[in-house]
Structure formats: structure tokens, C-alpha cells
Amino acid sequence: MALEPGELLALANAAVALGRVERQLNNVPAALAHYAEAAALYRSLGDSLKLAHTIRHLGDIHRGAGQAEQARQCYDEALTIYRGPTQPQPLDLANAIRGLALLEGDCGELERAKALWAEAKELYAEAGVKEGAAECIDQLAALATQDGRSQ
């Protein structure tokens, strides 16, 4: 017997909640599994905004675990969805860009990271999230310092 869309949505939301708990417990494999399950369910439901949000969290988990390529794939997919016709909130887009900016900085892609931090700063400002904009300014300053040392 197939589940109804409302049941699938409830299951996806529960998987996200479990993933969040496992992430807080630093149980990376379980967190990844729950978020991946949720992403598959949101994908089957056609809920692109929840899918993008969930994939962004998958990217954050991969980045935190040092899995750069998997993280980049997640961030790229989330940003493709957000930049499509979905009309996300500026804060959602900023948070996805932030994760990719952190990853690019960690991987030494300083120019790419700077461009992403600058974009995120504008979105955080648009969303009225002063802490997010301030972090972007701090990251841009740190990258400028790093860039100066590498020349």
C-alpha cells in the first residue's frame, strides 16, 4: 500500500528531525543517512525548497566531516535549485552560499570564496541578519589577509 503525499511529507520531516539529532550527537553516518532519506522523499514529492534546504544540510555535514567533493556536489545542487524558479527566502540562499564559501576557502579557492562571501553578505543584509553579514565581512577580511600572504 502506497503512502499518501501527506504521509510522505511527515516521514521526510521526521527524517530531517532524526538527522538533526544525530548531527548534534556527532553521529555523521546516521545524520547523513537520515538527511539523504529526507532528500529522496522531498524529491519524490516535488518539494524543491525543502529538498534544497535538506541537501544544503547534507553539504554542511559532508564539509564538517572533511568530505569536500561530496559537500561541493550538495552545495552545487542546492544552489541550482535555489537559483531556479523556486524563489527562496534570501536567508536560505545566503546560508547555502555560506557553506560553499567556507568549503572553497578551506580548499584554497580564495577568489571563488571571496565572490561567494560578497554575495552572501548582500543576501544576509537583505534578510536583516546582521550577524550573518558581519561574519561575511570578517571572512572577506580574513581572505584578503590570506591572499596578501600568498602573493
BAKE-155437 format. One record per residue (C-alpha): chain; x, y, z; residue in one letter. Coordinates in steps of 0.05 Angstrom, whole numbers, plus 5000, padded with zeros to 4 digits. Layout:
<sites>
<unit: A; u: X; v: Y; w: Z; code: A>;
...
</sites>
This chain:
<sites>
<unit: A; u: 5000; v: 5000; w: 5000; code: M>;
<unit: A; u: 5030; v: 5066; w: 4978; code: A>;
<unit: A; u: 5035; v: 5124; w: 5026; code: L>;
<unit: A; u: 4995; v: 5187; w: 5013; code: E>;
<unit: A; u: 5033; v: 5252; w: 4999; code: P>;
<unit: A; u: 5018; v: 5278; w: 5069; code: G>;
<unit: A; u: 5046; v: 5215; w: 5100; code: E>;
<unit: A; u: 5109; v: 5220; w: 5056; code: L>;
<unit: A; u: 5117; v: 5293; w: 5078; code: L>;
<unit: A; u: 5111; v: 5273; w: 5151; code: A>;
<unit: A; u: 5162; v: 5218; w: 5140; code: L>;
<unit: A; u: 5210; v: 5266; w: 5107; code: A>;
<unit: A; u: 5202; v: 5317; w: 5163; code: N>;
<unit: A; u: 5214; v: 5262; w: 5214; code: A>;
<unit: A; u: 5277; v: 5240; w: 5177; code: A>;
<unit: A; u: 5303; v: 5312; w: 5180; code: V>;
<unit: A; u: 5288; v: 5315; w: 5255; code: A>;
<unit: A; u: 5326; v: 5250; w: 5266; code: L>;
<unit: A; u: 5383; v: 5275; w: 5223; code: G>;
<unit: A; u: 5387; v: 5338; w: 5264; code: R>;
<unit: A; u: 5391; v: 5298; w: 5328; code: V>;
<unit: A; u: 5445; v: 5252; w: 5300; code: E>;
<unit: A; u: 5484; v: 5313; w: 5276; code: R>;
<unit: A; u: 5481; v: 5344; w: 5345; code: Q>;
<unit: A; u: 5507; v: 5278; w: 5373; code: L>;
<unit: A; u: 5563; v: 5280; w: 5320; code: N>;
<unit: A; u: 5540; v: 5214; w: 5291; code: N>;
<unit: A; u: 5558; v: 5232; w: 5219; code: V>;
<unit: A; u: 5538; v: 5167; w: 5184; code: P>;
<unit: A; u: 5469; v: 5166; w: 5216; code: A>;
<unit: A; u: 5459; v: 5241; w: 5204; code: A>;
<unit: A; u: 5477; v: 5232; w: 5130; code: L>;
<unit: A; u: 5431; v: 5173; w: 5123; code: A>;
<unit: A; u: 5371; v: 5209; w: 5153; code: H>;
<unit: A; u: 5382; v: 5273; w: 5112; code: Y>;
<unit: A; u: 5392; v: 5231; w: 5049; code: A>;
<unit: A; u: 5326; v: 5195; w: 5063; code: E>;
<unit: A; u: 5291; v: 5261; w: 5073; code: A>;
<unit: A; u: 5321; v: 5289; w: 5008; code: A>;
<unit: A; u: 5296; v: 5228; w: 4969; code: A>;
<unit: A; u: 5226; v: 5237; w: 4998; code: L>;
<unit: A; u: 5224; v: 5313; w: 4984; code: Y>;
<unit: A; u: 5249; v: 5298; w: 4914; code: R>;
<unit: A; u: 5193; v: 5248; w: 4903; code: S>;
<unit: A; u: 5143; v: 5298; w: 4929; code: L>;
<unit: A; u: 5169; v: 5353; w: 4884; code: G>;
<unit: A; u: 5182; v: 5399; w: 4943; code: D>;
<unit: A; u: 5242; v: 5436; w: 4915; code: S>;
<unit: A; u: 5252; v: 5485; w: 4972; code: L>;
<unit: A; u: 5253; v: 5432; w: 5025; code: K>;
<unit: A; u: 5297; v: 5389; w: 4980; code: L>;
<unit: A; u: 5347; v: 5446; w: 4971; code: A>;
<unit: A; u: 5347; v: 5461; w: 5046; code: H>;
<unit: A; u: 5359; v: 5387; w: 5062; code: T>;
<unit: A; u: 5414; v: 5380; w: 5010; code: I>;
<unit: A; u: 5448; v: 5442; w: 5038; code: R>;
<unit: A; u: 5449; v: 5409; w: 5106; code: H>;
<unit: A; u: 5478; v: 5346; w: 5074; code: L>;
<unit: A; u: 5533; v: 5391; w: 5046; code: G>;
<unit: A; u: 5546; v: 5421; w: 5115; code: D>;
<unit: A; u: 5553; v: 5352; w: 5145; code: I>;
<unit: A; u: 5600; v: 5328; w: 5090; code: H>;
<unit: A; u: 5641; v: 5392; w: 5097; code: R>;
<unit: A; u: 5646; v: 5382; w: 5172; code: G>;
<unit: A; u: 5669; v: 5311; w: 5160; code: A>;
<unit: A; u: 5724; v: 5333; w: 5112; code: G>;
<unit: A; u: 5688; v: 5304; w: 5051; code: Q>;
<unit: A; u: 5699; v: 5364; w: 5005; code: A>;
<unit: A; u: 5676; v: 5333; w: 4939; code: E>;
<unit: A; u: 5611; v: 5307; w: 4968; code: Q>;
<unit: A; u: 5599; v: 5373; w: 5002; code: A>;
<unit: A; u: 5611; v: 5412; w: 4937; code: R>;
<unit: A; u: 5562; v: 5367; w: 4900; code: Q>;
<unit: A; u: 5509; v: 5380; w: 4952; code: C>;
<unit: A; u: 5520; v: 5456; w: 4954; code: Y>;
<unit: A; u: 5520; v: 5459; w: 4878; code: D>;
<unit: A; u: 5455; v: 5421; w: 4874; code: E>;
<unit: A; u: 5423; v: 5463; w: 4929; code: A>;
<unit: A; u: 5445; v: 5528; w: 4895; code: L>;
<unit: A; u: 5420; v: 5504; w: 4827; code: T>;
<unit: A; u: 5351; v: 5492; w: 4859; code: I>;
<unit: A; u: 5352; v: 5558; w: 4897; code: Y>;
<unit: A; u: 5373; v: 5597; w: 4836; code: R>;
<unit: A; u: 5318; v: 5566; w: 4795; code: G>;
<unit: A; u: 5245; v: 5585; w: 4795; code: P>;
<unit: A; u: 5235; v: 5567; w: 4869; code: T>;
<unit: A; u: 5240; v: 5638; w: 4897; code: Q>;
<unit: A; u: 5275; v: 5621; w: 4962; code: P>;
<unit: A; u: 5280; v: 5669; w: 5020; code: Q>;
<unit: A; u: 5345; v: 5709; w: 5018; code: P>;
<unit: A; u: 5366; v: 5676; w: 5083; code: L>;
<unit: A; u: 5360; v: 5606; w: 5054; code: D>;
<unit: A; u: 5402; v: 5625; w: 4994; code: L>;
<unit: A; u: 5453; v: 5661; w: 5037; code: A>;
<unit: A; u: 5461; v: 5600; w: 5082; code: N>;
<unit: A; u: 5473; v: 5555; w: 5022; code: A>;
<unit: A; u: 5524; v: 5604; w: 4994; code: I>;
<unit: A; u: 5557; v: 5609; w: 5062; code: R>;
<unit: A; u: 5570; v: 5534; w: 5065; code: G>;
<unit: A; u: 5601; v: 5534; w: 4996; code: L>;
<unit: A; u: 5643; v: 5596; w: 5013; code: A>;
<unit: A; u: 5670; v: 5561; w: 5074; code: L>;
<unit: A; u: 5687; v: 5500; w: 5032; code: L>;
<unit: A; u: 5721; v: 5540; w: 4978; code: E>;
<unit: A; u: 5762; v: 5577; w: 5029; code: G>;
<unit: A; u: 5782; v: 5512; w: 5062; code: D>;
<unit: A; u: 5803; v: 5484; w: 4994; code: C>;
<unit: A; u: 5845; v: 5545; w: 4978; code: G>;
<unit: A; u: 5799; v: 5573; w: 4924; code: E>;
<unit: A; u: 5806; v: 5643; w: 4952; code: L>;
<unit: A; u: 5777; v: 5683; w: 4894; code: E>;
<unit: A; u: 5716; v: 5638; w: 4890; code: R>;
<unit: A; u: 5707; v: 5642; w: 4965; code: A>;
<unit: A; u: 5711; v: 5719; w: 4963; code: K>;
<unit: A; u: 5658; v: 5723; w: 4909; code: A>;
<unit: A; u: 5612; v: 5677; w: 4949; code: L>;
<unit: A; u: 5622; v: 5715; w: 5015; code: W>;
<unit: A; u: 5607; v: 5780; w: 4979; code: A>;
<unit: A; u: 5542; v: 5752; w: 4951; code: E>;
<unit: A; u: 5523; v: 5722; w: 5018; code: A>;
<unit: A; u: 5536; v: 5788; w: 5053; code: K>;
<unit: A; u: 5485; v: 5823; w: 5008; code: E>;
<unit: A; u: 5434; v: 5769; w: 5020; code: L>;
<unit: A; u: 5443; v: 5770; w: 5095; code: Y>;
<unit: A; u: 5436; v: 5845; w: 5094; code: A>;
<unit: A; u: 5372; v: 5839; w: 5052; code: E>;
<unit: A; u: 5345; v: 5788; w: 5102; code: A>;
<unit: A; u: 5363; v: 5834; w: 5161; code: G>;
<unit: A; u: 5411; v: 5783; w: 5191; code: V>;
<unit: A; u: 5465; v: 5828; w: 5219; code: K>;
<unit: A; u: 5506; v: 5770; w: 5248; code: E>;
<unit: A; u: 5508; v: 5736; w: 5180; code: G>;
<unit: A; u: 5530; v: 5800; w: 5145; code: A>;
<unit: A; u: 5583; v: 5812; w: 5199; code: A>;
<unit: A; u: 5610; v: 5741; w: 5190; code: E>;
<unit: A; u: 5616; v: 5754; w: 5115; code: C>;
<unit: A; u: 5655; v: 5818; w: 5127; code: I>;
<unit: A; u: 5701; v: 5781; w: 5175; code: D>;
<unit: A; u: 5712; v: 5724; w: 5126; code: Q>;
<unit: A; u: 5726; v: 5773; w: 5069; code: L>;
<unit: A; u: 5778; v: 5809; w: 5113; code: A>;
<unit: A; u: 5810; v: 5742; w: 5131; code: A>;
<unit: A; u: 5813; v: 5721; w: 5058; code: L>;
<unit: A; u: 5844; v: 5788; w: 5039; code: A>;
<unit: A; u: 5897; v: 5777; w: 5092; code: T>;
<unit: A; u: 5909; v: 5705; w: 5068; code: Q>;
<unit: A; u: 5912; v: 5728; w: 4996; code: D>;
<unit: A; u: 5964; v: 5781; w: 5015; code: G>;
<unit: A; u: 6008; v: 5729; w: 5047; code: R>;
<unit: A; u: 6005; v: 5683; w: 4987; code: S>;
<unit: A; u: 6029; v: 5735; w: 4937; code: Q>;
</sites>
